[in-house]
Amino acid sequence: MCGIAGVIGAEYRQLEPAVRAMMRSMVHRGPDDEGYEVFSLAAGNVAEGAAVGLGFRRLAILDLSSAGHQPMIHPGTGDCLIFTGEIYNFRWLRAKLESLGTNVRSSGDTEVLLHALTTWGEAALDQIDGMFALAFYQAKSRRILLARDPFGMKPLYIARSQRAVVFASEVRAVLASGLVPDDLDPAGVASYLAYGAPQDPFTIHRAIRSLPAGTLEWISGDVASGTAAPVVRRYWRFPATSDPSDADVAVRTIGQQLNAAVGDQCVADVPMGVFLSGGIDSATLAALARSHLRPVRTFSVGFESSGGQDELEQAAATAQALGTVHSQTVLDDEWIMLQWREWLHAADRPSIDGLNTYVVSGVVKDAGATVALSGVGADELFGGYSTFQSAAKAARMLAPVAWVPRQLRRAVARVVFAALPVSKRAKAIDLVSRGASLVELAASMRRLTSDDGMRSLGFEADKLGLQSEFLAPAAFDPFVDSGRDIFQQTSQAECFLYMSNTLLRDVDANSMAHSLEIRVPFLARWLVDFVGSLPGSMKAPND
């Protein structure tokens, strides 16, 4: 887990000062090493005409030697790679490449990824299980490939100025380039107010966009200069629902794949541990980790406020039953307030969530670990949130009146719910006003501010070019048609909206503030492809 930065298309003399400034703003993401390289985007001397500068900050996890240094240049082709994250199936990929005659010299995943991209181009992304954001310079075409993992576990922000494209792992790094204005974007602010975090591809800055999860973009000199339009292409979507399989077979397959995912994600050349709460998700990871780590270290953080001690007791009991080396920390309100300002600075972009992750990441890092496993993703795939039940109930309630025009439903709802408290009344009116789309209904479950509330703040979705749910027009592009399966629609909404835009962004920003890498085995690609394809009736048979 590291930080990447780059400027594409600017004049040679602008590149290094801009990229170096971006790198300095991300030292917390990579305190162990740094690197910078420049390449031409046109024939001739690199110092003449457009070029690309690539910068990197390293947090060493695999192959701690200089063999893992980035930017990494292919010795035969001149291709170059910078990437942040981890490729969990790099050993499998390495064996496949070596069977083709490729000589891989280092023991980490960076060189494997570089050879894979050189050998297969963008098709390599279809063979990768990992979390990543990458920039790959292809020497023969003088183009740069930008890409993110399927759920966007690693962020990648892009700004397009008049004559250059600027990209980095953090918004603050893009702004640090000095090439990008920091004007606020009303659409990005609106999505933040509606959901508690800016929704991809928006940030709160007009000039800066987030490359959507599961997409890629090739950038040439023409695109960087603005003479050609950028083309972002999706290479991964949520799996389509398959015919129901035998439940016992499905359970065994999930167990095998999750165990394999934990094994792959326990590979590290630095100390690691497991976040352990009182829930089944983290307990499952800790139990499986015993087959791959010796000893298993678990960490729990609780609060003196109501309920905090109960969860610590559950976690301690779980740790004792599993035989892990367990550490727990109890935080009081005074200590939390001291952390508040630091947390806000670390957030990089606004979010109503993430303080817990910031605190526990600091505790784990102080205990000597550099990598930790987290149970993020389990609730989204297996229906652990109350939103699954709420969406199913709302779908049944709205089905008989879906044919009634939306505006008429809204007008009637204002009368029927007039006696409710203001906050409940606004949510009830919005709910009754939803269309027949289950995707739209599922997405609305995470709304924090009602339509009336947004209007009172001066935001109207249609005037900002947004969908009625204050999302970008392409927000539902990763979704697949699941028919009337409300569980599947809710799972997709939770994965691509709440998890990708809030949880995973908070996990990245708040853990990297402490130079800690968090891995999420429940989001292993092959596991998601299988679990996501199971019908909702199998995962929530009572709905």
Secondary structure as UniProt FT lines:
FT   STRAND          3..11
FT   HELIX           12..24
FT   TURN            25..26
FT   HELIX           27..29
FT   STRAND          33..40
FT   TURN            46..47
FT   STRAND          50..58
FT   HELIX           66..68
FT   STRAND          72..73
FT   TURN            75..77
FT   STRAND          80..87
FT   TURN            88..89
FT   HELIX           90..99
FT   TURN            100..101
FT   HELIX           110..120
FT   HELIX           121..127
FT   STRAND          130..138
FT   TURN            139..142
FT   STRAND          143..148
FT   TURN            150..151
FT   STRAND          157..160
FT   STRAND          165..168
FT   HELIX           171..176
FT   HELIX           186..195
FT   TURN            200..201
FT   TURN            206..207
FT   STRAND          208..210
FT   TURN            213..214
FT   STRAND          215..219
FT   HELIX           221..225
FT   STRAND          232..234
FT   HELIX           247..265
FT   STRAND          272..275
FT   HELIX           280..289
FT   TURN            290..292
FT   STRAND          297..303
FT   TURN            306..307
FT   HELIX           308..322
FT   STRAND          325..331
FT   HELIX           333..346
FT   HELIX           355..366
FT   TURN            367..368
FT   STRAND          371..373
FT   TURN            376..377
FT   HELIX           378..382
FT   HELIX           386..398
FT   HELIX           399..401
FT   TURN            402..403
FT   HELIX           406..416
FT   TURN            417..419
FT   HELIX           422..433
FT   HELIX           438..444
FT   TURN            445..446
FT   HELIX           451..456
FT   TURN            457..458
FT   HELIX           462..464
FT   TURN            468..469
FT   TURN            473..478
FT   TURN            483..484
FT   HELIX           486..493
FT   HELIX           494..503
FT   HELIX           504..512
FT   TURN            513..515
FT   STRAND          517..519
FT   HELIX           521..523
FT   HELIX           525..533
FT   HELIX           536..539
FT   TURN            541..542
//
